[in-house]
């Protein structure tokens, strides 16, 4: 499973190849219900990595991703699972 690192400021780094600006479907497990929750996201490329940024702050998908420790990103028929961890602010 690819590695996904998180930053406390609600930005998550996706390990792997850099991608063009395309939308993906982020799926997390609900932290209280356990049900799958999906949100559209656009990874941002910076420094050769792809980052998920929460432009509206600590929204529900950020809390769910932190609680679950893993997320899935889907583009068309391609779904990839990622493990996440918090990275301290610098």
N, CA, C and O atoms as a GROMACS GRO file, in nm:
protein
  360
    1UNK      N    1   0.084  -0.117   0.000
    1UNK     CA    2   0.000   0.000   0.000
    1UNK      C    3   0.090   0.124   0.000
    1UNK      O    4   0.182   0.132   0.081
    2UNK      N    5   0.066   0.221  -0.089
    2UNK     CA    6   0.149   0.342  -0.090
    2UNK      C    7   0.139   0.417   0.041
    2UNK      O    8   0.044   0.400   0.118
    3UNK      N    9   0.238   0.500   0.066
    3UNK     CA   10   0.244   0.575   0.190
    3UNK      C   11   0.186   0.714   0.171
    3UNK      O   12   0.215   0.780   0.070
    4UNK      N   13   0.107   0.759   0.265
    4UNK     CA   14   0.047   0.892   0.261
    4UNK      C   15   0.079   0.962   0.391
    4UNK      O   16   0.041   0.915   0.498
    5UNK      N   17   0.149   1.075   0.383
    5UNK     CA   18   0.187   1.149   0.503
    5UNK      C   19   0.094   1.268   0.520
    5UNK      O   20   0.051   1.326   0.420
    6UNK      N   21   0.063   1.305   0.642
    6UNK     CA   22  -0.024   1.419   0.666
    6UNK      C   23   0.050   1.530   0.737
    6UNK      O   24   0.147   1.506   0.808
    7UNK      N   25   0.005   1.650   0.718
    7UNK     CA   26   0.060   1.767   0.784
    7UNK      C   27  -0.048   1.824   0.873
    7UNK      O   28  -0.165   1.828   0.834
    8UNK      N   29  -0.012   1.868   0.992
    8UNK     CA   30  -0.108   1.915   1.091
    8UNK      C   31  -0.198   2.027   1.038
    8UNK      O   32  -0.309   2.045   1.087
    9UNK      N   33  -0.150   2.102   0.940
    9UNK     CA   34  -0.228   2.213   0.885
    9UNK      C   35  -0.332   2.166   0.785
    9UNK      O   36  -0.381   2.246   0.706
   10UNK      N   37  -0.366   2.042   0.786
   10UNK     CA   38  -0.469   1.982   0.701
   10UNK      C   39  -0.424   1.966   0.557
   10UNK      O   40  -0.508   1.965   0.466
   11UNK      N   41  -0.296   1.954   0.535
   11UNK     CA   42  -0.244   1.919   0.403
   11UNK      C   43  -0.188   1.778   0.412
   11UNK      O   44  -0.117   1.745   0.507
   12UNK      N   45  -0.220   1.695   0.315
   12UNK     CA   46  -0.174   1.558   0.315
   12UNK      C   47  -0.088   1.535   0.193
   12UNK      O   48  -0.122   1.579   0.083
   13UNK      N   49   0.024   1.467   0.210
   13UNK     CA   50   0.116   1.442   0.101
   13UNK      C   51   0.093   1.301   0.046
   13UNK      O   52   0.090   1.204   0.121
   14UNK      N   53   0.077   1.293  -0.085
   14UNK     CA   54   0.058   1.164  -0.150
   14UNK      C   55   0.191   1.121  -0.211
   14UNK      O   56   0.244   1.188  -0.298
   15UNK      N   57   0.245   1.009  -0.165
   15UNK     CA   58   0.369   0.958  -0.221
   15UNK      C   59   0.342   0.901  -0.359
   15UNK      O   60   0.233   0.850  -0.385
   16UNK      N   61   0.439   0.910  -0.447
   16UNK     CA   62   0.422   0.853  -0.579
   16UNK      C   63   0.445   0.957  -0.687
   16UNK      O   64   0.500   1.064  -0.661
   17UNK      N   65   0.403   0.924  -0.807
   17UNK     CA   66   0.422   1.012  -0.921
   17UNK      C   67   0.340   1.138  -0.908
   17UNK      O   68   0.228   1.137  -0.855
   18UNK      N   69   0.397   1.248  -0.955
   18UNK     CA   70   0.324   1.374  -0.957
   18UNK      C   71   0.213   1.364  -1.062
   18UNK      O   72   0.229   1.300  -1.165
   19UNK      N   73   0.102   1.428  -1.034
   19UNK     CA   74  -0.013   1.421  -1.124
   19UNK      C   75  -0.050   1.559  -1.176
   19UNK      O   76  -0.015   1.661  -1.115
   20UNK      N   77  -0.120   1.561  -1.286
   20UNK     CA   78  -0.174   1.686  -1.337
   20UNK      C   79  -0.290   1.727  -1.246
   20UNK      O   80  -0.339   1.647  -1.166
   21UNK      N   81  -0.334   1.853  -1.260
   21UNK     CA   82  -0.445   1.902  -1.177
   21UNK      C   83  -0.574   1.838  -1.225
   21UNK      O   84  -0.638   1.885  -1.319
   22UNK      N   85  -0.612   1.731  -1.161
   22UNK     CA   86  -0.735   1.657  -1.192
   22UNK      C   87  -0.807   1.628  -1.062
   22UNK      O   88  -0.746   1.616  -0.956
   23UNK      N   89  -0.938   1.617  -1.072
   23UNK     CA   90  -1.014   1.587  -0.952
   23UNK      C   91  -1.018   1.436  -0.927
   23UNK      O   92  -1.018   1.355  -1.020
   24UNK      N   93  -1.022   1.404  -0.800
   24UNK     CA   94  -1.030   1.265  -0.753
   24UNK      C   95  -1.144   1.256  -0.653
   24UNK      O   96  -1.191   1.358  -0.602
   25UNK      N   97  -1.187   1.135  -0.627
   25UNK     CA   98  -1.286   1.111  -0.523
   25UNK      C   99  -1.212   1.053  -0.403
   25UNK      O  100  -1.159   0.942  -0.409
   26UNK      N  101  -1.209   1.128  -0.293
   26UNK     CA  102  -1.145   1.084  -0.170
   26UNK      C  103  -1.248   1.011  -0.086
   26UNK      O  104  -1.356   1.065  -0.059
   27UNK      N  105  -1.218   0.889  -0.045
   27UNK     CA  106  -1.309   0.812   0.038
   27UNK      C  107  -1.242   0.782   0.172
   27UNK      O  108  -1.131   0.730   0.176
   28UNK      N  109  -1.311   0.817   0.280
   28UNK     CA  110  -1.263   0.789   0.415
   28UNK      C  111  -1.371   0.712   0.489
   28UNK      O  112  -1.486   0.708   0.446
   29UNK      N  113  -1.334   0.651   0.599
   29UNK     CA  114  -1.431   0.584   0.685
   29UNK      C  115  -1.480   0.686   0.786
   29UNK      O  116  -1.399   0.754   0.850
   30UNK      N  117  -1.612   0.699   0.801
   30UNK     CA  118  -1.668   0.794   0.897
   30UNK      C  119  -1.619   0.762   1.037
   30UNK      O  120  -1.622   0.646   1.079
   31UNK      N  121  -1.576   0.863   1.110
   31UNK     CA  122  -1.515   0.839   1.242
   31UNK      C  123  -1.617   0.797   1.347
   31UNK      O  124  -1.580   0.733   1.445
   32UNK      N  125  -1.745   0.831   1.329
   32UNK     CA  126  -1.845   0.789   1.427
   32UNK      C  127  -1.936   0.679   1.373
   32UNK      O  128  -1.977   0.590   1.449
   33UNK      N  129  -1.968   0.682   1.244
   33UNK     CA  130  -2.059   0.583   1.187
   33UNK      C  131  -1.987   0.462   1.130
   33UNK      O  132  -2.044   0.353   1.124
   34UNK      N  133  -1.862   0.481   1.088
   34UNK     CA  134  -1.789   0.373   1.023
   34UNK      C  135  -1.827   0.355   0.877
   34UNK      O  136  -1.773   0.267   0.810
   35UNK      N  137  -1.919   0.435   0.828
   35UNK     CA  138  -1.962   0.425   0.688
   35UNK      C  139  -1.866   0.500   0.597
   35UNK      O  140  -1.803   0.597   0.639
   36UNK      N  141  -1.852   0.454   0.472
   36UNK     CA  142  -1.767   0.526   0.377
   36UNK      C  143  -1.822   0.666   0.348
   36UNK      O  144  -1.942   0.683   0.327
   37UNK      N  145  -1.734   0.764   0.348
   37UNK     CA  146  -1.770   0.903   0.317
   37UNK      C  147  -1.680   0.949   0.204
   37UNK      O  148  -1.559   0.931   0.209
   38UNK      N  149  -1.739   1.009   0.100
   38UNK     CA  150  -1.662   1.050  -0.018
   38UNK      C  151  -1.675   1.200  -0.043
   38UNK      O  152  -1.781   1.260  -0.023
   39UNK      N  153  -1.563   1.259  -0.086
   39UNK     CA  154  -1.557   1.401  -0.117
   39UNK      C  155  -1.469   1.422  -0.239
   39UNK      O  156  -1.366   1.355  -0.252
   40UNK      N  157  -1.506   1.513  -0.328
   40UNK     CA  158  -1.417   1.543  -0.440
   40UNK      C  159  -1.298   1.626  -0.392
   40UNK      O  160  -1.315   1.717  -0.311
   41UNK      N  161  -1.180   1.596  -0.441
   41UNK     CA  162  -1.059   1.669  -0.405
   41UNK      C  163  -0.973   1.688  -0.529
   41UNK      O  164  -0.986   1.614  -0.627
   42UNK      N  165  -0.884   1.786  -0.525
   42UNK     CA  166  -0.787   1.810  -0.631
   42UNK      C  167  -0.649   1.815  -0.566
   42UNK      O  168  -0.616   1.915  -0.502
   43UNK      N  169  -0.568   1.711  -0.582
   43UNK     CA  170  -0.432   1.715  -0.527
   43UNK      C  171  -0.352   1.828  -0.590
   43UNK      O  172  -0.365   1.856  -0.709
   44UNK      N  173  -0.268   1.891  -0.510
   44UNK     CA  174  -0.183   2.001  -0.554
   44UNK      C  175  -0.040   1.950  -0.563
   44UNK      O  176   0.009   1.886  -0.470
   45UNK      N  177   0.027   1.978  -0.674
   45UNK     CA  178   0.165   1.934  -0.689
   45UNK      C  179   0.259   2.042  -0.635
   45UNK      O  180   0.247   2.159  -0.669
   46UNK      N  181   0.353   1.999  -0.550
   46UNK     CA  182   0.453   2.091  -0.496
   46UNK      C  183   0.575   2.010  -0.455
   46UNK      O  184   0.564   1.913  -0.380
   47UNK      N  185   0.690   2.049  -0.503
   47UNK     CA  186   0.814   1.981  -0.465
   47UNK      C  187   0.819   1.837  -0.511
   47UNK      O  188   0.881   1.754  -0.445
   48UNK      N  189   0.756   1.805  -0.624
   48UNK     CA  190   0.759   1.668  -0.675
   48UNK      C  191   0.664   1.573  -0.605
   48UNK      O  192   0.669   1.452  -0.629
   49UNK      N  193   0.579   1.624  -0.519
   49UNK     CA  194   0.480   1.540  -0.448
   49UNK      C  195   0.341   1.596  -0.471
   49UNK      O  196   0.324   1.712  -0.510
   50UNK      N  197   0.242   1.513  -0.446
   50UNK     CA  198   0.103   1.557  -0.454
   50UNK      C  199   0.050   1.574  -0.312
   50UNK      O  200   0.070   1.488  -0.226
   51UNK      N  201  -0.018   1.685  -0.289
   51UNK     CA  202  -0.072   1.716  -0.157
   51UNK      C  203  -0.223   1.734  -0.165
   51UNK      O  204  -0.275   1.790  -0.262
   52UNK      N  205  -0.293   1.685  -0.064
   52UNK     CA  206  -0.435   1.714  -0.049
   52UNK      C  207  -0.445   1.829   0.050
   52UNK      O  208  -0.396   1.818   0.162
   53UNK      N  209  -0.507   1.937   0.009
   53UNK     CA  210  -0.518   2.055   0.094
   53UNK      C  211  -0.665   2.081   0.121
   53UNK      O  212  -0.748   2.077   0.030
   54UNK      N  213  -0.698   2.107   0.247
   54UNK     CA  214  -0.836   2.140   0.286
   54UNK      C  215  -0.849   2.292   0.282
   54UNK      O  216  -0.815   2.358   0.380
   55UNK      N  217  -0.898   2.349   0.171
   55UNK     CA  218  -0.904   2.494   0.159
   55UNK      C  219  -1.000   2.560   0.257
   55UNK      O  220  -0.992   2.681   0.279
   56UNK      N  221  -1.090   2.483   0.315
   56UNK     CA  222  -1.187   2.538   0.411
   56UNK      C  223  -1.155   2.499   0.554
   56UNK      O  224  -1.242   2.502   0.640
   57UNK      N  225  -1.030   2.461   0.579
   57UNK     CA  226  -0.988   2.428   0.715
   57UNK      C  227  -1.011   2.283   0.751
   57UNK      O  228  -1.013   2.195   0.666
   58UNK      N  229  -1.030   2.260   0.879
   58UNK     CA  230  -1.045   2.124   0.931
   58UNK      C  231  -1.188   2.075   0.910
   58UNK      O  232  -1.268   2.073   1.004
   59UNK      N  233  -1.217   2.036   0.788
   59UNK     CA  234  -1.350   1.987   0.752
   59UNK      C  235  -1.362   1.838   0.786
   59UNK      O  236  -1.265   1.776   0.829
   60UNK      N  237  -1.481   1.782   0.766
   60UNK     CA  238  -1.507   1.645   0.810
   60UNK      C  239  -1.414   1.541   0.748
   60UNK      O  240  -1.374   1.447   0.816
   61UNK      N  241  -1.377   1.557   0.620
   61UNK     CA  242  -1.291   1.454   0.561
   61UNK      C  243  -1.153   1.453   0.626
   61UNK      O  244  -1.089   1.348   0.633
   62UNK      N  245  -1.106   1.568   0.674
   62UNK     CA  246  -0.977   1.573   0.743
   62UNK      C  247  -0.987   1.498   0.876
   62UNK      O  248  -0.900   1.418   0.908
   63UNK      N  249  -1.092   1.523   0.952
   63UNK     CA  250  -1.112   1.454   1.080
   63UNK      C  251  -1.128   1.303   1.057
   63UNK      O  252  -1.071   1.222   1.131
   64UNK      N  253  -1.204   1.265   0.954
   64UNK     CA  254  -1.224   1.123   0.924
   64UNK      C  255  -1.093   1.056   0.883
   64UNK      O  256  -1.065   0.944   0.925
   65UNK      N  257  -1.014   1.124   0.800
   65UNK     CA  258  -0.886   1.066   0.756
   65UNK      C  259  -0.792   1.048   0.874
   65UNK      O  260  -0.724   0.946   0.885
   66UNK      N  261  -0.788   1.147   0.962
   66UNK     CA  262  -0.702   1.135   1.081
   66UNK      C  263  -0.745   1.018   1.168
   66UNK      O  264  -0.662   0.941   1.216
   67UNK      N  265  -0.876   1.004   1.189
   67UNK     CA  266  -0.928   0.898   1.276
   67UNK      C  267  -0.905   0.759   1.215
   67UNK      O  268  -0.870   0.665   1.286
   68UNK      N  269  -0.925   0.747   1.084
   68UNK     CA  270  -0.913   0.616   1.019
   68UNK      C  271  -0.768   0.577   0.993
   68UNK      O  272  -0.734   0.459   0.997
   69UNK      N  273  -0.684   0.676   0.966
   69UNK     CA  274  -0.545   0.646   0.936
   69UNK      C  275  -0.522   0.597   0.795
   69UNK      O  276  -0.411   0.560   0.759
   70UNK      N  277  -0.627   0.598   0.714
   70UNK     CA  278  -0.615   0.556   0.575
   70UNK      C  279  -0.725   0.618   0.492
   70UNK      O  280  -0.832   0.651   0.542
   71UNK      N  281  -0.697   0.634   0.363
   71UNK     CA  282  -0.794   0.690   0.269
   71UNK      C  283  -0.780   0.618   0.136
   71UNK      O  284  -0.683   0.545   0.113
   72UNK      N  285  -0.877   0.638   0.048
   72UNK     CA  286  -0.871   0.589  -0.089
   72UNK      C  287  -0.892   0.706  -0.183
   72UNK      O  288  -0.973   0.794  -0.156
   73UNK      N  289  -0.818   0.707  -0.293
   73UNK     CA  290  -0.837   0.807  -0.398
   73UNK      C  291  -0.879   0.734  -0.525
   73UNK      O  292  -0.815   0.637  -0.566
   74UNK      N  293  -0.986   0.782  -0.587
   74UNK     CA  294  -1.039   0.720  -0.708
   74UNK      C  295  -1.041   0.822  -0.821
   74UNK      O  296  -1.086   0.935  -0.804
   75UNK      N  297  -0.991   0.781  -0.936
   75UNK     CA  298  -1.000   0.861  -1.058
   75UNK      C  299  -1.045   0.765  -1.166
   75UNK      O  300  -0.975   0.669  -1.200
   76UNK      N  301  -1.161   0.792  -1.221
   76UNK     CA  302  -1.225   0.703  -1.317
   76UNK      C  303  -1.242   0.565  -1.252
   76UNK      O  304  -1.312   0.554  -1.152
   77UNK      N  305  -1.180   0.463  -1.306
   77UNK     CA  306  -1.195   0.328  -1.249
   77UNK      C  307  -1.076   0.285  -1.166
   77UNK      O  308  -1.070   0.171  -1.120
   78UNK      N  309  -0.982   0.375  -1.147
   78UNK     CA  310  -0.859   0.344  -1.074
   78UNK      C  311  -0.870   0.392  -0.930
   78UNK      O  312  -0.879   0.513  -0.905
   79UNK      N  313  -0.869   0.300  -0.835
   79UNK     CA  314  -0.875   0.333  -0.692
   79UNK      C  315  -0.746   0.288  -0.627
   79UNK      O  316  -0.701   0.175  -0.645
   80UNK      N  317  -0.687   0.380  -0.549
   80UNK     CA  318  -0.565   0.347  -0.476
   80UNK      C  319  -0.585   0.378  -0.329
   80UNK      O  320  -0.643   0.481  -0.293
   81UNK      N  321  -0.537   0.288  -0.244
   81UNK     CA  322  -0.547   0.304  -0.099
   81UNK      C  323  -0.416   0.361  -0.046
   81UNK      O  324  -0.308   0.326  -0.092
   82UNK      N  325  -0.428   0.451   0.052
   82UNK     CA  326  -0.312   0.515   0.113
   82UNK      C  327  -0.323   0.508   0.264
   82UNK      O  328  -0.432   0.520   0.320
   83UNK      N  329  -0.211   0.488   0.330
   83UNK     CA  330  -0.201   0.497   0.474
   83UNK      C  331  -0.152   0.638   0.506
   83UNK      O  332  -0.066   0.690   0.436
   84UNK      N  333  -0.206   0.699   0.611
   84UNK     CA  334  -0.166   0.836   0.644
   84UNK      C  335  -0.107   0.843   0.784
   84UNK      O  336  -0.130   0.756   0.868
   85UNK      N  337  -0.030   0.950   0.806
   85UNK     CA  338   0.019   0.979   0.940
   85UNK      C  339   0.038   1.131   0.949
   85UNK      O  340   0.057   1.198   0.847
   86UNK      N  341   0.034   1.182   1.068
   86UNK     CA  342   0.053   1.325   1.090
   86UNK      C  343   0.202   1.359   1.086
   86UNK      O  344   0.285   1.283   1.136
   87UNK      N  345   0.234   1.472   1.026
   87UNK     CA  346   0.370   1.524   1.023
   87UNK      C  347   0.365   1.658   1.096
   87UNK      O  348   0.280   1.741   1.064
   88UNK      N  349   0.454   1.680   1.191
   88UNK     CA  350   0.448   1.806   1.265
   88UNK      C  351   0.472   1.927   1.176
   88UNK      O  352   0.542   1.918   1.075
   89UNK      N  353   0.414   2.040   1.215
   89UNK     CA  354   0.435   2.165   1.144
   89UNK      C  355   0.581   2.206   1.155
   89UNK      O  356   0.649   2.173   1.253
   90UNK      N  357   0.628   2.277   1.054
   90UNK     CA  358   0.768   2.325   1.060
   90UNK      C  359   0.770   2.476   1.063
   90UNK      O  360   0.877   2.536   1.068
   0.00000   0.00000   0.00000
